[in-house]
Amino acid sequence: MKKLKEYYDKQPLKVILFVALILRLVSAIFSQGYGMHDDHFLIIESSRSMVDGHDYQYWFVDGPQGHSLTYPAIMYFFFKLLKFIGIVSLNSQMYVVRIVHALFSLLTIYFSYKITYRLSNDKKISNYVAWFLSLLWCMPWLSVRNLVEIVCIPFLLSSTWLYMRNNEPNTKEIIFSGILMGLAFAFRYQVIFFIGGFGLAMLIYKQYKQAVIWSIALIITFCLSQITDIFMWKKPFAEMLGYITYNATHSKDYITGGFFNYIGVVLGVLVPPLSVFIFFGYFYGYKRLFVFLPSFCFLLFHSIFPNKQERFIFPILPFIVILGVIGVNEFFIKHANRVKLKKVFKVCLKISIAINVILLIPVTVHYSKSARVESMKYLRKYNDTAHAFIVEDRVNHRNTHLPRTYAGGDIRQYNVIKDTNLVCDTVPAFIIFVDSVNLEERKEYVKKYAENLEYETTIYPNTLDQLMQKINRHNRNLPLLIYRNVDEIPEKRN
């Protein structure tokens, strides 16, 4: 133990990164499934189905969807490589994908430590930030997901670090900083508001020449990253234009909230009551413009924009933590006489640590959307004869997207969410009912599509998924009852 402490005193960052890696590898192994719709269907389902020679729901036929193709293109080639070396099933491939993302996420901790030390010149404070981002209850789980909001973070941090690690960055540092920021922009279009804040900081510091060089490197990198649009749509920036057009007309079609919605998200994710101090420290440290202005502009835009999904704010969480920890430390140094407030802070710290530990353990190994994934794994044994299935949810009147690539083959999904006649191009081999409410009436209704049904199995969501469903109905974690169309597949397979 003494030797370990001595090693930590000499190499704290290495120890922190090692602990962070262990947690993320545990999550990579046990936290199967996916977190939100986008991290599977826009990244995995689209790219993986293309490797198999399919086009997920005609994703590349209907026109630009308003999503950058940079990340899906990278995943496409990665899946091609995995298939080439003999790792074929999506379930096996996803273990490798999660491990690679776990390793990549360590850059978030590394550059956050470096930026903190550059701003504070205090290794103790830098260690706090690194530990915070390593052990924050949701970070191991998020780090192995295919969310562009998480994948873009190392690019944002490394770009910021390169530009500000010296008092006056040289031309090489400026160019590489611009390249990395361009890559972040390529992954997540909303990063443009972070970029705007970064550029504003340059102008405030009268770094006009640096701003021009940085911007040129950024623009060239972004343009090169969008070359996939030319191959897919025969015109440049098709997806970006589609994104702008779609959000201009559909901004209120999703989850909306008030101006302070994301402040509540930040306070919740960073674990109250400590998060209140962190958020205060973030604004207290506002003079560090290259960290504060980009993240603040990003937060301000998303607070104004109607569409408010929690994950949208994730890219700036490390920046809030960096300035928050620095700001709180500076505040207590400046106001050393605030003895009562220090005591309150220590109590809040202990409460938040306890809450974080309670959340960290189950979330790190959480198999998210387990019922949806397992239902498709179940159908895999029928993939030679099952070419379509119907998902019936006339109770909730909502489409339930199932991750069909886990089923193998080119299997189609049809949705019945209201009393209308559905035209099926392919005879459904299975009917999947979402929940068991009014089941007998619903079975009679779908007989127009599959007359002879036989009960196959029920896939239940795991305990944590059920809890998430109760907390937030938008999670859509409900039991899935699978019935087989006997006319298509007479015998049940084991």
NORRA-V423544 format. One record per pair of residues at least 4 apart in sequence whose ideal C-beta (glycine too) atoms are under 8 Angstrom apart, sorted by the first residue. I is the first residue (numbers start at 0). J is the second residue. Records with the same first field share a line. If there is no record, write none. Layout:
I = J ; J
This chain:
0 = 4
1 = 5
2 = 6
3 = 7
4 = 8
5 = 9
6 = 10 ; 14
7 = 11 ; 14
10 = 14
11 = 15 ; 122 ; 126 ; 129
12 = 16 ; 109 ; 112 ; 125 ; 126 ; 129
13 = 17
14 = 18
15 = 19 ; 108 ; 112 ; 126 ; 129 ; 130 ; 133
16 = 20 ; 105 ; 108 ; 109 ; 129 ; 133
17 = 21
18 = 22 ; 133 ; 134
19 = 23 ; 105 ; 108 ; 132 ; 133 ; 134 ; 139
20 = 24 ; 101 ; 102 ; 105
21 = 25
22 = 26 ; 133 ; 134 ; 139 ; 359 ; 363
23 = 27 ; 101 ; 102 ; 104 ; 105 ; 139 ; 142 ; 143
24 = 28 ; 98 ; 101
25 = 29 ; 139 ; 363 ; 364
26 = 30 ; 97 ; 101 ; 139 ; 140 ; 142 ; 143 ; 363 ; 364
27 = 94 ; 97 ; 98 ; 100 ; 101 ; 143
28 = 94 ; 97
29 = 363 ; 364 ; 366
30 = 97 ; 140 ; 143 ; 363 ; 364 ; 365 ; 366 ; 367
31 = 90 ; 93 ; 366 ; 367 ; 369 ; 372
32 = 366 ; 367 ; 368 ; 369 ; 371 ; 372
33 = 38 ; 39 ; 43 ; 144 ; 145 ; 367 ; 368 ; 372 ; 402
34 = 38 ; 140 ; 141 ; 144 ; 146 ; 310 ; 367 ; 368
35 = 146 ; 308 ; 310
36 = 40 ; 41 ; 400
37 = 41 ; 42 ; 146 ; 147 ; 310
38 = 42 ; 43 ; 144 ; 145 ; 146
39 = 43 ; 44 ; 145 ; 368 ; 402
40 = 44 ; 45 ; 55 ; 400 ; 402
41 = 45 ; 64 ; 66 ; 71
42 = 46 ; 70 ; 71 ; 74 ; 145 ; 147
43 = 47 ; 74 ; 89 ; 93 ; 96 ; 145 ; 402 ; 404
44 = 48 ; 55 ; 402 ; 403 ; 404
45 = 49 ; 55 ; 58 ; 59 ; 71
46 = 50 ; 71 ; 72 ; 74 ; 75 ; 78
47 = 51 ; 74 ; 78 ; 89 ; 92 ; 404
48 = 53 ; 54 ; 55 ; 403 ; 404 ; 409
49 = 53 ; 54 ; 55 ; 59 ; 75
50 = 75 ; 78 ; 79 ; 82
51 = 404 ; 408 ; 409
52 = 409
53 = 409
54 = 58 ; 59 ; 60
55 = 403 ; 404
57 = 61
58 = 64
59 = 231
62 = 232 ; 241
63 = 228 ; 232 ; 237 ; 238 ; 240 ; 241
64 = 238 ; 241 ; 245
65 = 238 ; 241 ; 242 ; 243 ; 244 ; 245 ; 246
66 = 71 ; 238 ; 242
67 = 147 ; 185 ; 186 ; 187 ; 188 ; 224 ; 225 ; 238 ; 239 ; 242
68 = 72 ; 225 ; 227 ; 228 ; 231 ; 238
69 = 73 ; 185 ; 186 ; 224 ; 225 ; 227
70 = 74 ; 145 ; 147 ; 150 ; 186
71 = 75
72 = 76 ; 227
73 = 77
74 = 78 ; 96 ; 145
75 = 79
76 = 80
77 = 81 ; 96 ; 99
78 = 82 ; 92
79 = 83
80 = 84
81 = 86 ; 87 ; 92 ; 95
82 = 86 ; 87
86 = 91 ; 92 ; 95
87 = 91 ; 92
88 = 92 ; 407
89 = 93 ; 404 ; 405 ; 407
90 = 94 ; 376 ; 405
91 = 95
92 = 96
93 = 97
94 = 98
95 = 99
96 = 100 ; 145
97 = 101 ; 143
98 = 102 ; 143
99 = 103
100 = 104 ; 142 ; 143 ; 144 ; 145 ; 150
101 = 105 ; 139 ; 142 ; 143
103 = 150 ; 153
104 = 108 ; 138 ; 142 ; 143 ; 149 ; 153
105 = 109
106 = 110 ; 153 ; 156 ; 157
107 = 111 ; 132 ; 142 ; 152 ; 153 ; 156 ; 317
108 = 112 ; 129 ; 132 ; 133
109 = 113
110 = 114 ; 153 ; 156 ; 157 ; 159 ; 160
111 = 115 ; 128 ; 129 ; 132 ; 156 ; 317 ; 320 ; 321
112 = 116 ; 125 ; 126 ; 128 ; 129
113 = 117 ; 125 ; 160 ; 164
114 = 118 ; 156 ; 159 ; 160 ; 163 ; 290 ; 321
115 = 119 ; 124 ; 125 ; 128 ; 129 ; 321 ; 324 ; 325
116 = 120 ; 121 ; 122 ; 124 ; 125
117 = 160 ; 163 ; 164
118 = 284 ; 287 ; 290 ; 321 ; 325
119 = 124 ; 125 ; 325 ; 328
121 = 125 ; 328
122 = 126
123 = 127
124 = 128 ; 324 ; 325 ; 328
125 = 129
126 = 130
127 = 131 ; 324
128 = 132 ; 320 ; 321 ; 324
129 = 133
130 = 134
131 = 135 ; 320 ; 324
132 = 138 ; 317 ; 320
133 = 138
134 = 138 ; 355 ; 359
135 = 268 ; 269 ; 270 ; 355 ; 359
136 = 270 ; 354 ; 355 ; 358 ; 359 ; 362
137 = 141 ; 268 ; 358 ; 362
138 = 142
139 = 143 ; 359 ; 362 ; 363
140 = 144 ; 362 ; 363 ; 365 ; 367
141 = 146 ; 149 ; 313
142 = 149
144 = 149
145 = 150
146 = 150 ; 310 ; 313
147 = 151 ; 186 ; 187
148 = 152 ; 187 ; 310 ; 311 ; 313 ; 314
149 = 313 ; 314
150 = 186
151 = 155 ; 183 ; 186 ; 187 ; 190 ; 314
152 = 156 ; 313 ; 314 ; 316 ; 317
153 = 157
154 = 158 ; 179 ; 180 ; 182 ; 183 ; 186
155 = 159 ; 179 ; 180 ; 183 ; 190 ; 193 ; 293 ; 314 ; 318
156 = 160 ; 317 ; 318
157 = 161 ; 179
158 = 162 ; 176 ; 177 ; 178 ; 179 ; 180 ; 183
159 = 163 ; 176 ; 197 ; 289 ; 290 ; 293 ; 318
160 = 164
161 = 168 ; 172 ; 175 ; 176 ; 179
162 = 168 ; 172 ; 173 ; 176 ; 197 ; 213 ; 289
163 = 168 ; 289
164 = 168 ; 172
165 = 169 ; 172
168 = 172 ; 173 ; 176 ; 209
169 = 173
170 = 174 ; 212
171 = 175
172 = 176
173 = 177 ; 209 ; 212 ; 213 ; 216
174 = 178 ; 212 ; 213 ; 216
175 = 179 ; 216
176 = 180 ; 213 ; 216
177 = 181 ; 212 ; 213 ; 214 ; 215 ; 216 ; 217 ; 220
178 = 182 ; 216 ; 217 ; 220
179 = 183
180 = 184 ; 190 ; 194 ; 197 ; 213 ; 217 ; 220
181 = 185 ; 216 ; 217 ; 218 ; 219 ; 220 ; 221 ; 224
182 = 186 ; 220 ; 224
183 = 187 ; 190 ; 193 ; 314
184 = 188 ; 190 ; 191 ; 194 ; 217 ; 221
185 = 220 ; 221 ; 224 ; 225
186 = 190
187 = 314
188 = 239 ; 242
189 = 193 ; 297 ; 300 ; 301 ; 311 ; 314
190 = 194 ; 297 ; 314
191 = 195
192 = 196 ; 296 ; 297 ; 299 ; 300 ; 301
193 = 197 ; 293 ; 294 ; 296 ; 297 ; 314 ; 315
194 = 198 ; 217 ; 293
195 = 199 ; 293 ; 296
196 = 200 ; 292 ; 293 ; 294 ; 295 ; 296 ; 297
197 = 201 ; 289 ; 292 ; 293
198 = 202 ; 210 ; 214
199 = 203 ; 292 ; 296
200 = 204 ; 288 ; 289 ; 292 ; 293
201 = 206 ; 207 ; 209 ; 210 ; 213
202 = 206 ; 207 ; 210
203 = 288 ; 292
204 = 288
206 = 210
207 = 211
208 = 212
209 = 213
210 = 214
211 = 215
212 = 216
213 = 217
214 = 218
215 = 219
216 = 220
217 = 221
218 = 222
219 = 223
220 = 224
221 = 225
222 = 226 ; 235
225 = 235 ; 236 ; 238 ; 239
226 = 230 ; 235
227 = 231
228 = 232 ; 234 ; 235 ; 236 ; 237 ; 238 ; 239
229 = 233 ; 234 ; 235
231 = 237
232 = 237 ; 238
236 = 240
237 = 241
238 = 242
239 = 243
240 = 244
241 = 245
242 = 246
243 = 247
244 = 248
245 = 249
246 = 250 ; 306
249 = 253
250 = 304 ; 305 ; 306
251 = 255 ; 305 ; 306
252 = 306
253 = 306 ; 308
254 = 306 ; 307 ; 308 ; 473
255 = 305 ; 306 ; 307
256 = 260 ; 261 ; 307
258 = 302 ; 303
259 = 263 ; 302
260 = 264 ; 302 ; 307
261 = 265 ; 298 ; 301 ; 302 ; 307 ; 311 ; 312
262 = 266 ; 278 ; 302
263 = 267
264 = 268 ; 309 ; 312
265 = 269 ; 274 ; 278 ; 298 ; 312 ; 316 ; 319
266 = 271 ; 274 ; 275 ; 278
267 = 271 ; 274
268 = 274 ; 309 ; 316
269 = 273 ; 274 ; 277 ; 278 ; 316 ; 319 ; 320 ; 323
270 = 274 ; 351 ; 354 ; 355 ; 358
271 = 275 ; 351 ; 354
272 = 276 ; 347 ; 350 ; 351
273 = 277 ; 347 ; 348 ; 350 ; 351 ; 352
274 = 278 ; 351
275 = 279 ; 347
276 = 280 ; 323 ; 327 ; 344 ; 347
277 = 281 ; 319 ; 320 ; 323 ; 324 ; 327
278 = 282 ; 319 ; 323
279 = 283 ; 323 ; 326 ; 327 ; 330
280 = 284 ; 322 ; 323 ; 324 ; 325 ; 326 ; 327 ; 328 ; 329 ; 330
281 = 285 ; 291 ; 319 ; 322 ; 323 ; 326
282 = 326
283 = 326 ; 327 ; 329 ; 330
284 = 290 ; 291 ; 322 ; 323 ; 325 ; 326 ; 329
285 = 291 ; 295 ; 322
286 = 291
287 = 291 ; 322 ; 325
288 = 292
289 = 293
290 = 294 ; 318 ; 321 ; 322
291 = 295 ; 318 ; 322
292 = 296
293 = 297 ; 315 ; 318
294 = 298 ; 315 ; 318 ; 319 ; 322
295 = 299
296 = 300
297 = 301 ; 312 ; 314 ; 315
298 = 302 ; 312 ; 315
299 = 303
300 = 304
301 = 307 ; 311 ; 312
306 = 311
307 = 311
309 = 313
312 = 316
315 = 319
316 = 320
317 = 321
318 = 322
319 = 323
320 = 324
321 = 325
322 = 326
323 = 327
324 = 328
325 = 329
326 = 330
327 = 331 ; 344
328 = 332
329 = 333
330 = 334
331 = 335 ; 337 ; 340 ; 341 ; 344
334 = 340
337 = 341
338 = 342
339 = 343
340 = 344
341 = 345
342 = 346
343 = 347
344 = 348
345 = 349
346 = 350
347 = 351
348 = 352
349 = 353
350 = 354
351 = 355
352 = 356
353 = 357
354 = 358
355 = 359
356 = 360
358 = 362
359 = 363
360 = 364
361 = 365 ; 463
362 = 463
365 = 461 ; 463
366 = 372 ; 461 ; 464
367 = 464
368 = 372 ; 402 ; 460 ; 464 ; 476
369 = 373 ; 460 ; 461 ; 464
370 = 374 ; 458 ; 459 ; 460 ; 461 ; 464 ; 476 ; 477 ; 478 ; 479
371 = 375 ; 399 ; 400 ; 401 ; 402 ; 479
372 = 376 ; 402 ; 405
373 = 377 ; 458
374 = 378 ; 401 ; 431 ; 458 ; 479 ; 481
375 = 379 ; 401 ; 402 ; 403 ; 404 ; 405 ; 406
376 = 405 ; 406
377 = 455 ; 456 ; 458 ; 481
378 = 382 ; 385 ; 388 ; 406 ; 410 ; 429 ; 481
379 = 405 ; 406 ; 407
380 = 492
381 = 385 ; 428 ; 429 ; 488 ; 492
382 = 406 ; 407 ; 408 ; 410
383 = 408
384 = 428 ; 487 ; 488
385 = 406 ; 408 ; 410 ; 428 ; 429 ; 487 ; 488
386 = 408 ; 409 ; 410 ; 411 ; 425 ; 426 ; 428
387 = 410 ; 411 ; 412 ; 413 ; 423 ; 424 ; 425 ; 426 ; 427 ; 428
388 = 410 ; 411 ; 412 ; 413 ; 427 ; 428 ; 429 ; 430 ; 431
389 = 412 ; 413 ; 414 ; 415 ; 421 ; 423 ; 427 ; 429 ; 430 ; 431 ; 445 ; 448 ; 449
390 = 398 ; 399 ; 401 ; 412 ; 413 ; 414 ; 415 ; 431 ; 433
391 = 415 ; 430 ; 431 ; 432 ; 433 ; 441 ; 444 ; 445
392 = 396 ; 397 ; 398 ; 399 ; 414 ; 415 ; 416 ; 432 ; 433 ; 434
393 = 415 ; 416 ; 417 ; 418 ; 441 ; 444
394 = 433 ; 434 ; 436 ; 437 ; 441
395 = 416 ; 433 ; 434
396 = 416 ; 417
397 = 416 ; 475
398 = 414 ; 416
399 = 414 ; 433 ; 475 ; 477
400 = 412
401 = 412 ; 431
403 = 410 ; 411 ; 412
406 = 410
411 = 424 ; 425
413 = 421 ; 423 ; 427
414 = 421
415 = 421 ; 444 ; 445 ; 448
418 = 444
420 = 447
421 = 448
423 = 427 ; 448
426 = 449 ; 484 ; 486 ; 487
427 = 448 ; 449 ; 484 ; 487
428 = 483 ; 484 ; 487 ; 488
429 = 455 ; 481 ; 482 ; 483 ; 484
430 = 442 ; 445 ; 448 ; 449 ; 452 ; 481 ; 482 ; 484
431 = 479 ; 480 ; 481 ; 482
432 = 438 ; 441 ; 442 ; 479 ; 480 ; 482
433 = 477 ; 478 ; 479
434 = 477 ; 478 ; 480
435 = 457 ; 478 ; 480
437 = 441
438 = 442 ; 480
439 = 443
440 = 444
441 = 445
442 = 446 ; 452 ; 482
445 = 449 ; 452
446 = 450 ; 452
449 = 482 ; 484 ; 486 ; 487
450 = 486
451 = 484 ; 485 ; 486
452 = 482 ; 483 ; 484 ; 485
453 = 482 ; 483 ; 485 ; 491
454 = 480 ; 481 ; 482 ; 483
455 = 481 ; 482 ; 483 ; 491
456 = 481
457 = 478 ; 479 ; 480 ; 481
458 = 478 ; 479 ; 481
459 = 478
460 = 464 ; 465 ; 468 ; 476 ; 477 ; 478
461 = 465
462 = 466
463 = 467
464 = 468 ; 474 ; 476
465 = 469 ; 476
466 = 470
467 = 471 ; 474 ; 476
468 = 472 ; 474 ; 475 ; 476 ; 477
470 = 474
483 = 487 ; 488 ; 491
484 = 488
485 = 489
